[in-house]
Structure formats: structure tokens, C-alpha cells
Amino acid sequence: MADLADEGKELLGKLKQQGDSILDKFKMVQTEKEIDLSRVVKVAIIGCGWIAEAHVEGYQACPDVQIVAAADLVPGKAEAFCRRYGIKGARIYESDEALIAAEKDLDAVSICTYNTQHAPCAIHALNAGLNVLLEKPFTVTLEEAVAVMKAEKASGKILSIGFQPRLDANMQMIKKIVASGELGEIYYIQTGGGRRRGIPTPFGTSFIDQSTGGIGALGDIGCYSLDLVLNAIGYPRPLTVSGYTSNFFGTNPQYYINEGQPAEYASHFGVDDFAAAFVRLEGGIVLDFRIAWAMHLDTPGDTIIMGKKGALRVPSTECWNGTVDKPMVIYHEIAGEAVETVIPIIQSSGSLFNKKIRSFVDAVKDHLPAPVPSSQILYNQAIIDGINRSARAGRELPIEIPEI
Ligand SMILES: NC(=O)c1ccc[n+]([C@@H]2O[C@H](COP(=O)([O-])OP(=O)(O)OC[C@H]3O[C@@H](n4cnc5c(N)ncnc54)[C@H](O)[C@@H]3O)[C@@H](O)[C@H]2O)c1
């Protein structure tokens, strides 16, 4: 009997697998059918480093997109990049400005430059009437973000910021839980994340040099943690911030020696490798935040969203990858009893990067709102900027966001 039951389970499992695979194929055919191939979106890549690879793979998965040009400041880099990705016929330039001036038939650009070149490149592209997919972090300073948004407003074009973790089903579940009212009115949030050893220097110093990175862990991965919770609660306006930043790991030559990297990276290190802050948000909400590229700790803690009816615990997650790797738990009351509801992990298929590109292309083609609008990420940037200003001042400061 037991054998028969096992065989039955195995058969059911196989049938389910076959069913899922047929469903996946059906979904693919359906998606491809929905794409209007008569309208091709012409895009260019600005900055041909590591993240540009994910953009190109995303565009190459769109049958209605043509990559027509690429630019990089490093001579030969854009050309080698296009060759590596089989992008035939793409015109090559050695700066964003040269590309934008010469290309008269472009619909959009992907800006994949290091952080300090986000604002100038985005402004050049928007001023030329192009739609822009700009990598995260939005900019380095709040002032720059405001300048980009003024150019966006004047252009009437789409500006979307590259936060692909938002497309993960588990991340979306966090927002759905808050929206359902299950937690009641939110009053306290703890968020952040970090790596024990994870200063991003595998491809050189562009993340750690002040002139290229501009901001460190705070901008690189902190922006994701902030987006995770702020997007979930509808991006309330930040009001004040008390921030702290440090750089004890990044400036220590021994760190790099231990990691098998050049010790001289320590002398390039001009940004933060750890940041913490206490932020007051509109609506009486407080946000307790910390982020690390390196620390003597496994994790700086789970994300917690506390409301008057319940609280949500999101186990410490690699927020920068858009993953929740353990089930989330809601702590609430049922019939006056304190109970917990476990939210199982939702398995989703397909690359988040490809989804990010597809949603941008759809917005460009169909004149839809930006998938990740600058009006939200402005608040993310205002907090990052405020943490840096407050850390330098050594006290709590107001966050003032100019009208755009
Ligand atoms: N969304 C994500 O998951 C993700 C992941 C990694 C990096 N990023 C972001 O992408 C950006 C780039 O990261 P990366 O790892 O590719 O950096 P990188 O240093 O490897 O590449 C950046 C490239 O931009 C070029 N560049 C700079 N200014 C330019 C200009 N004005 N015109 C043309 N080219 C220019 C540089 O020469 C360099 O080759 C960073 O802001 C980073 O935060 C996002």
C-alpha cells in the first residue's frame, strides 16, 4: 500500500511538473504575441561596465528593441563591449555627450555610468528629449536629483530608476501586506542590511573612489533597503535625520590583502562602508536604518515593520538581489490571542533585470508612467543625502526638499 501511495505521489509530481512547463510555454507565447513588433524602440547604452551587461541582455530579450549606439569614456571599451555581446552595427562614442549630439533617431538611453556621472548624463539625455532608464542610486546628492527632475519635467519624457528588486514577488508581497491593513497604522520601521566582507572592488575602484562612487554602501545597497520599506508604505516624506557614517574597513590595506586584492585600494577609498540613521517620516513614522559593505557581524538585523494591529518581520535579506530567503512572519492577534502567520516564500521565475528592462520598454512604447518614478526615489535620495550631511554635522538635521 505504502509503495502504491509513493508511486501515486511521484506520478502526481510529474504531472504537475508537465502542467507547469506547458503553462510556462503558454505564458511565453502569450507574452511574445502581445509585443507589437511593428514599433521598434531604438536605445543606446551609456557606460559599458558591469551593469551594462544586464541591460544589454534585457534589451536582447526584447524582440522590439534595437541597440543602435554605445558610449564609454574609456577608449575602446564600448567597441569591445558591443563585440562581446554581438551588437552589430552599433555606433560607438567616447562620451555620453558625443553620443547624444550625434544620434538623431534615438528613443531611449540606459545610463549605466558610475554614480557621479548619473546626474550629468541624465540631464544631457532628458534635455535632448530622450527617455531615460537610470541606474541606482538616483544621484549622489539631493541637489543633483532635483536638477535631474527639473530636466525630466521640462522634457515630458520618462525617467525610471533601476530598482529591479521591486519586481520580486516577495518584495511585492511586503507592499500588499501593508496595503491590506493587516498591520494597521505603521509607526516604526527597522531596516538595512549588509555584508561581512563585501566592498565591491572586483572590477576596480569605481565604487570606492569619491570622484566616481561619490557615496559608498549608503548609496550602493542602502538605497535598496530604503526602497524596500518606503515603497511598501507609500513613500512618506522624510522630515529629519540623525545620521552616522564610517569607513574603518575600506581605508585599511589589510582588508584588501585578506581578500586577495591590491592593498593600494585603501588609499582610493573616499566613501562610507557603513552608515546608520534614525529618520522621522511624515505620519509619525520613525525609521531605524543601517547598512554595511563590511562589518564584524553576519547581519545587522531583520527588517521589521511595526503597526498598531500587527508587525511584519522580513528575515535579513540580500535586499540588493531582490530576495527574501526565509519566510516572513506577521505577528498579530486573532480573537484576542497573540498569534503568528507565516508567509511562505513565493518562487518566481525569470530575471528581475529582464523584467526591469521590459517594463521600461513598455512604458516608452505605450507612454505609460515610469515604472520606478523619480518622484518616489527623490525621498530615498533625500534620506541618503541627509545621512551624509548629518554625519558631517554630528547632529540631527531637517530634510528640506525643494519644489520641482
Ligand atoms: N541595479 C543593479 O543591480 C546594479 C548592480 C551593479 C551596479 N549598479 C549601478 O550601475 C552603475 C554602474 O556600475 P558598474 O558596476 O557597471 O560600474 P563600472 O565602473 O563597471 O562601469 C561604469 C562605466 O561607465 C563609464 N562612464 C562613466 N561616465 C561616462 C560618461 N559620461 N559617458 C560614457 N561612459 C561613462 C565608465 O568609463 C565605466 O566604464 C553604478 O551606479 C551602480 O550603482 C546597479
The ligand as an SDF file (V2000), in Angstrom:
LIG
                    3D

 44 48  0  0  0  0  0  0  0  0999 V2000
   20.7590   47.6030  -10.4750 N   0  0  0  0  0  0  0  0  0  0  0  0
   21.7600   46.8490  -10.0420 C   0  0  0  0  0  0  0  0  0  0  0  0
   21.5710   45.7300   -9.5700 O   0  0  0  0  0  0  0  0  0  0  0  0
   23.1600   47.3540  -10.1310 C   0  0  0  0  0  0  0  0  0  0  0  0
   24.2180   46.4590   -9.9840 C   0  0  0  0  0  0  0  0  0  0  0  0
   25.5270   46.9640  -10.1260 C   0  0  0  0  0  0  0  0  0  0  0  0
   25.7370   48.3050  -10.3670 C   0  0  0  0  0  0  0  0  0  0  0  0
   24.6630   49.1460  -10.4650 N   0  0  0  0  0  0  0  0  0  0  0  0
   24.8710   50.5920  -10.6800 C   0  0  0  0  0  0  0  0  0  0  0  0
   25.2920   50.7770  -12.0280 O   0  0  0  0  0  0  0  0  0  0  0  0
   26.2700   51.8270  -12.0980 C   0  0  0  0  0  0  0  0  0  0  0  0
   27.4890   51.3170  -12.8290 C   0  0  0  0  0  0  0  0  0  0  0  0
   28.0440   50.2300  -12.1400 O   0  0  0  0  0  0  0  0  0  0  0  0
   29.1450   49.3020  -12.8340 P   0  0  0  0  0  0  0  0  0  0  0  0
   29.4560   48.2140  -11.8730 O   0  0  0  0  0  0  0  0  0  0  0  0
   28.6920   48.9240  -14.1990 O   0  0  0  0  0  0  0  0  0  0  0  0
   30.3490   50.3450  -12.9080 O   0  0  0  0  0  0  0  0  0  0  0  0
   31.6300   50.3190  -13.8510 P   0  0  0  0  0  0  0  0  0  0  0  0
   32.6160   51.2150  -13.2310 O   0  0  0  0  0  0  0  0  0  0  0  0
   31.9830   48.8780  -14.1420 O   0  0  0  0  0  0  0  0  0  0  0  0
   31.1250   50.9420  -15.2330 O   0  0  0  0  0  0  0  0  0  0  0  0
   30.7770   52.2800  -15.4020 C   0  0  0  0  0  0  0  0  0  0  0  0
   31.2380   52.7010  -16.7780 C   0  0  0  0  0  0  0  0  0  0  0  0
   30.6870   53.9790  -17.0910 O   0  0  0  0  0  0  0  0  0  0  0  0
   31.6420   54.6770  -17.8860 C   0  0  0  0  0  0  0  0  0  0  0  0
   31.2950   56.1070  -17.8750 N   0  0  0  0  0  0  0  0  0  0  0  0
   31.3260   56.9640  -16.8160 C   0  0  0  0  0  0  0  0  0  0  0  0
   30.9170   58.1840  -17.1890 N   0  0  0  0  0  0  0  0  0  0  0  0
   30.6070   58.1140  -18.5070 C   0  0  0  0  0  0  0  0  0  0  0  0
   30.1070   59.0490  -19.4630 C   0  0  0  0  0  0  0  0  0  0  0  0
   29.8360   60.3130  -19.1260 N   0  0  0  0  0  0  0  0  0  0  0  0
   29.9150   58.6280  -20.7390 N   0  0  0  0  0  0  0  0  0  0  0  0
   30.1760   57.3460  -21.0850 C   0  0  0  0  0  0  0  0  0  0  0  0
   30.6400   56.4220  -20.2290 N   0  0  0  0  0  0  0  0  0  0  0  0
   30.8470   56.7890  -18.9430 C   0  0  0  0  0  0  0  0  0  0  0  0
   32.9580   54.3290  -17.2240 C   0  0  0  0  0  0  0  0  0  0  0  0
   34.0610   54.5720  -18.0510 O   0  0  0  0  0  0  0  0  0  0  0  0
   32.7750   52.8540  -16.9040 C   0  0  0  0  0  0  0  0  0  0  0  0
   33.2460   52.0240  -17.9410 O   0  0  0  0  0  0  0  0  0  0  0  0
   26.5490   52.2780  -10.6540 C   0  0  0  0  0  0  0  0  0  0  0  0
   25.8810   53.4800  -10.4030 O   0  0  0  0  0  0  0  0  0  0  0  0
   25.9780   51.1630   -9.7990 C   0  0  0  0  0  0  0  0  0  0  0  0
   25.4250   51.6050   -8.5700 O   0  0  0  0  0  0  0  0  0  0  0  0
   23.3950   48.6940  -10.3770 C   0  0  0  0  0  0  0  0  0  0  0  0
  1  2  1  0
  2  3  2  0
  2  4  1  0
  4  5  1  0
  4 44  2  0
  5  6  2  0
  6  7  1  0
  7  8  2  0
  8  9  1  0
  8 44  1  0
  9 10  1  0
  9 42  1  0
 10 11  1  0
 11 12  1  0
 11 40  1  0
 12 13  1  0
 13 14  1  0
 14 15  2  0
 14 16  1  0
 14 17  1  0
 17 18  1  0
 18 19  2  0
 18 20  1  0
 18 21  1  0
 21 22  1  0
 22 23  1  0
 23 24  1  0
 23 38  1  0
 24 25  1  0
 25 26  1  0
 25 36  1  0
 26 27  1  0
 26 35  1  0
 27 28  2  0
 28 29  1  0
 29 30  1  0
 29 35  2  0
 30 31  1  0
 30 32  2  0
 32 33  1  0
 33 34  2  0
 34 35  1  0
 36 37  1  0
 36 38  1  0
 38 39  1  0
 40 41  1  0
 40 42  1  0
 42 43  1  0
M  CHG  2   8   1  16  -1
M  END
$$$$
